[in-house]
Amino acid sequence: MKDKFKDFLISQGYKEYTPSGNKSTVYAYTVCIERIIEWENMTWESLKNNISATVSKYDIGGEKEEMGKKSHNSYISALKAFEKFVNLS
């Protein structure tokens, strides 16, 4: 599922690399999702099945809002991108 998520991000116009060749959004969002899976003791599949509740938890007003804001909101943004991926799959 990780590879399909990466492919989805690329198809949505997210960049794999910066102009200088560094890893970019696709890599960052994948890492964010992997960390959330670890923090929540989930798998990619269980996150897929619980994506709405997990987004709510990390979004504004959620119990883990501060973690969602980390890295310039990368964590909540990654979750929302994953939610879109799940809904379009």
N, CA, C and O of each residue as an XYZ file, in Angstrom:
356
protein
N       0.812     -1.189      0.000
C       0.000      0.000      0.000
C       0.865      1.268      0.000
O       0.481      2.295     -0.558
N       2.023      1.177      0.627
C       2.942      2.311      0.666
C       3.313      2.763     -0.745
O       3.298      3.958     -1.040
N       3.640      1.822     -1.603
C       4.015      2.166     -2.977
C       2.845      2.763     -3.748
O       3.031      3.677     -4.551
N       1.637      2.248     -3.505
C       0.457      2.796     -4.172
C       0.199      4.224     -3.695
O      -0.212      5.080     -4.479
N       0.439      4.479     -2.411
C       0.277      5.833     -1.879
C       1.290      6.775     -2.521
O       0.948      7.896     -2.897
N       2.538      6.320     -2.647
C       3.558      7.134     -3.318
C       3.134      7.445     -4.752
O       3.223      8.591     -5.192
N       2.679      6.435     -5.472
C       2.229      6.629     -6.860
C       1.065      7.619     -6.919
O       0.998      8.460     -7.815
N       0.151      7.508     -5.955
C      -0.983      8.425     -5.889
C      -0.501      9.862     -5.699
O      -0.957     10.771     -6.393
N       0.420     10.064     -4.760
C       0.932     11.409     -4.509
C       1.560     12.000     -5.765
O       1.337     13.164     -6.095
N       2.341     11.187     -6.454
C       2.988     11.644     -7.696
C       1.925     11.999     -8.737
O       2.040     13.007     -9.434
N       0.894     11.163     -8.834
C      -0.181     11.427     -9.808
C      -0.959     12.694     -9.457
O      -1.573     13.306    -10.331
N      -0.937     13.087     -8.195
C      -1.624     14.301     -7.750
C      -0.745     15.544     -7.871
O      -1.169     16.647     -7.528
N       0.481     15.357     -8.360
C       1.358     16.490     -8.597
C       2.347     16.790     -7.482
O       3.093     17.766     -7.563
N       2.365     15.965     -6.444
C       3.369     16.154     -5.394
C       4.737     15.769     -5.940
O       4.856     14.859     -6.760
N       5.750     16.460     -5.487
C       7.099     16.259     -6.014
C       7.877     15.205     -5.230
O       7.788     15.121     -4.005
N       8.638     14.408     -5.967
C       9.532     13.428     -5.348
C      10.834     14.086     -4.913
O      11.410     13.736     -3.883
N      11.285     15.042     -5.712
C      12.574     15.679     -5.448
C      12.468     17.190     -5.636
O      11.681     17.678     -6.448
N      13.270     17.911     -4.875
C      13.367     19.354     -5.031
C      14.216     19.645     -6.265
O      14.878     18.745     -6.781
N      14.208     20.883     -6.744
C      15.068     21.218     -7.889
C      16.553     20.921     -7.640
O      17.302     20.656     -8.580
N      16.972     20.967     -6.374
C      18.382     20.683     -6.068
C      18.653     19.191     -5.883
O      19.789     18.795     -5.620
N      17.602     18.350     -6.021
C      17.795     16.913     -5.963
C      17.516     16.266     -4.619
O      17.676     15.054     -4.477
N      17.101     17.048     -3.627
C      16.773     16.477     -2.320
C      15.383     15.846     -2.357
O      14.543     16.207     -3.181
N      15.158     14.894     -1.446
C      13.844     14.261     -1.348
C      12.827     15.319     -0.945
O      13.125     16.221     -0.163
N      11.611     15.191     -1.496
C      10.607     16.226     -1.279
C       9.330     15.663     -0.652
O       9.387     14.741      0.161
N       8.203     16.214     -1.027
C       6.925     15.954     -0.368
C       6.524     14.482     -0.365
O       6.055     13.981      0.656
N       6.695     13.788     -1.466
C       6.307     12.375     -1.527
C       7.026     11.592     -0.433
O       6.409     10.803      0.282
N       8.306     11.808     -0.311
C       9.098     11.135      0.728
C       8.636     11.582      2.118
O       8.424     10.743      2.993
N       8.478     12.880      2.328
C       8.101     13.412      3.638
C       6.749     12.867      4.092
O       6.602     12.462      5.245
N       5.767     12.852      3.202
C       4.437     12.362      3.577
C       4.459     10.869      3.884
O       3.765     10.411      4.791
N       5.237     10.124      3.146
C       5.346      8.686      3.414
C       5.965      8.442      4.788
O       5.512      7.572      5.532
N       6.993      9.208      5.118
C       7.627      9.091      6.433
C       6.640      9.483      7.536
O       6.569      8.821      8.572
N       5.892     10.542      7.316
C       4.897     10.961      8.307
C       3.874      9.857      8.560
O       3.554      9.560      9.711
N       3.365      9.254      7.504
C       2.385      8.173      7.661
C       3.008      6.998      8.404
O       2.367      6.412      9.277
N       4.248      6.644      8.071
C       4.901      5.533      8.773
C       5.064      5.832     10.272
O       4.905      4.938     11.103
N       5.376      7.069     10.608
C       5.508      7.434     12.024
C       4.169      7.378     12.740
O       4.081      6.889     13.867
N       3.138      7.872     12.095
C       1.804      7.825     12.702
C       1.368      6.378     12.906
O       0.798      6.039     13.943
N       1.632      5.536     11.930
C       1.312      4.107     12.059
C       2.027      3.526     13.281
O       1.446      2.753     14.043
N       3.282      3.906     13.456
C       4.047      3.425     14.608
C       3.455      3.968     15.911
O       3.232      3.212     16.857
N       3.200      5.281     15.960
C       2.648      5.899     17.175
C       1.301      5.299     17.555
O       1.001      5.121     18.735
N       0.493      4.990     16.545
C      -0.862      4.482     16.781
C      -0.915      2.956     16.852
O      -1.983      2.370     17.028
N       0.250      2.320     16.711
C       0.319      0.861     16.734
C      -0.626      0.254     15.697
O      -1.440     -0.620     15.996
N      -0.486      0.748     14.471
C      -1.345      0.314     13.370
C      -0.499     -0.269     12.248
O       0.729     -0.319     12.325
N      -1.183     -0.702     11.219
C      -0.568     -1.088      9.953
C      -1.131     -0.134      8.896
O      -2.057      0.627      9.176
N      -0.579     -0.175      7.699
C      -1.132      0.636      6.610
C      -2.613      0.299      6.430
O      -3.439      1.191      6.237
N      -2.938     -0.974      6.492
C      -4.322     -1.420      6.276
C      -5.247     -0.934      7.392
O      -6.360     -0.482      7.122
N      -4.792     -1.025      8.639
C      -5.660     -0.562      9.733
C      -5.810      0.955      9.712
O      -6.863      1.475     10.079
N      -4.766      1.675      9.284
C      -4.909      3.123      9.129
C      -5.943      3.420      8.049
O      -6.780      4.308      8.208
N      -5.880      2.677      6.962
C      -6.861      2.844      5.882
C      -8.277      2.686      6.423
O      -9.168      3.465      6.085
N      -8.480      1.684      7.259
C      -9.805      1.391      7.801
C     -10.252      2.381      8.870
O     -11.439      2.454      9.187
N      -9.315      3.142      9.428
C      -9.627      4.091     10.497
C      -9.174      5.513     10.148
O      -8.887      6.309     11.043
N      -9.112      5.830      8.866
C      -8.508      7.089      8.457
C      -9.294      8.301      8.948
O      -8.684      9.278      9.382
N     -10.601      8.273      8.896
C     -11.375      9.447      9.315
C     -11.158      9.765     10.785
O     -10.965     10.925     11.150
N     -11.188      8.745     11.625
C     -10.975      8.948     13.066
C      -9.551      9.428     13.336
O      -9.331     10.259     14.217
N      -8.594      8.912     12.587
C      -7.195      9.303     12.785
C      -6.976     10.750     12.337
O      -6.273     11.504     13.009
N      -7.563     11.136     11.229
C      -7.468     12.530     10.784
C      -8.057     13.437     11.859
O      -7.448     14.448     12.209
N      -9.211     13.100     12.381
C      -9.849     13.917     13.427
C      -8.955     14.050     14.649
O      -8.890     15.110     15.270
N      -8.274     12.980     14.985
C      -7.406     12.977     16.162
C      -6.225     13.931     16.005
O      -5.811     14.566     16.975
N      -5.680     14.039     14.798
C      -4.497     14.866     14.543
C      -4.838     16.258     14.003
O      -3.953     17.104     13.875
N      -6.100     16.498     13.689
C      -6.500     17.781     13.107
C      -6.820     18.798     14.204
O      -6.751     18.476     15.390
N      -7.166     20.004     13.813
C      -7.487     21.075     14.755
C      -8.591     20.618     15.701
O      -9.650     20.161     15.271
N      -8.322     20.751     16.995
C      -9.279     20.350     18.018
C      -9.161     18.903     18.450
O      -9.813     18.486     19.407
N      -8.333     18.128     17.755
C      -8.157     16.721     18.103
C      -7.178     16.556     19.246
O      -6.406     17.464     19.556
N      -7.216     15.393     19.868
C      -6.362     15.136     21.035
C      -4.873     15.148     20.704
O      -4.049     15.347     21.597
N      -4.516     14.941     19.449
C      -3.104     14.955     19.042
C      -2.829     16.074     18.036
O      -1.965     15.944     17.168
N      -3.568     17.164     18.164
C      -3.430     18.304     17.258
C      -1.991     18.807     17.169
O      -1.509     19.123     16.081
N      -1.303     18.883     18.313
C       0.074     19.396     18.311
C       1.000     18.512     17.475
O       1.906     19.015     16.811
N       0.775     17.204     17.506
C       1.593     16.307     16.686
C       1.249     16.485     15.205
O       2.123     16.376     14.345
N      -0.007     16.756     14.913
C      -0.424     16.995     13.533
C       0.220     18.230     12.945
O       0.435     18.308     11.735
N       0.533     19.209     13.806
C       1.133     20.467     13.358
C       2.642     20.368     13.128
O       3.235     21.263     12.525
N       3.261     19.298     13.597
C       4.717     19.170     13.481
C       5.170     19.310     12.039
O       4.450     18.972     11.099
N       6.387     19.818     11.893
C       7.014     19.967     10.568
C       6.130     20.753      9.608
O       5.863     20.321      8.487
N       5.681     21.918     10.076
C       4.853     22.803      9.237
C       3.593     22.099      8.750
O       3.232     22.198      7.577
N       2.930     21.394      9.649
C       1.668     20.684      9.369
C       1.820     19.477      8.440
O       0.838     19.018      7.856
N       3.024     18.972      8.303
C       3.239     17.829      7.399
C       2.453     16.596      7.827
O       1.963     15.848      6.980
N       2.329     16.378      9.128
C       1.661     15.156      9.589
C       0.174     15.168      9.251
O      -0.345     14.194      8.707
N      -0.517     16.264      9.568
C      -1.943     16.313      9.243
C      -2.133     16.379      7.734
O      -3.084     15.801      7.207
N      -1.253     17.067      7.037
C      -1.353     17.130      5.577
C      -1.169     15.751      4.956
O      -1.871     15.392      4.010
N      -0.225     14.981      5.488
C       0.004     13.614      4.996
C      -1.226     12.745      5.262
O      -1.635     11.960      4.407
N      -1.814     12.891      6.458
C      -3.021     12.116      6.771
C      -4.176     12.480      5.840
O      -4.916     11.604      5.392
N      -4.325     13.754      5.554
C      -5.404     14.177      4.658
C      -5.165     13.688      3.237
O      -6.112     13.329      2.537
N      -3.911     13.671      2.807
C      -3.587     13.122      1.490
C      -3.866     11.619      1.460
O      -4.359     11.093      0.463
N      -3.546     10.930      2.561
C      -3.826      9.493      2.636
C      -5.327      9.243      2.632
O      -5.801      8.286      2.019
N      -6.075     10.105      3.318
C      -7.532      9.973      3.334
C      -8.092     10.120      1.916
O      -8.981      9.368      1.515
N      -7.574     11.078      1.168
C      -8.006     11.263     -0.218
C      -7.663     10.026     -1.047
O      -8.472      9.564     -1.851
N      -6.462      9.500     -0.844
C      -6.032      8.268     -1.513
C      -6.996      7.124     -1.222
O      -7.408      6.404     -2.131
N      -7.353      6.960      0.052
C      -8.264      5.883      0.458
C      -9.627      6.074     -0.183
O     -10.215      5.115     -0.682
N     -10.135      7.295     -0.176
C     -11.465      7.569     -0.717
C     -11.536      7.415     -2.223
O     -12.602      7.129     -2.767
N     -10.416      7.600     -2.901
C     -10.403      7.479     -4.364
C      -9.997      6.074     -4.833
O     -10.061      5.769     -6.023
N      -9.582      5.231     -3.894
C      -9.156      3.865     -4.268
C     -10.333      2.931     -4.408
O     -10.154      1.753     -4.716
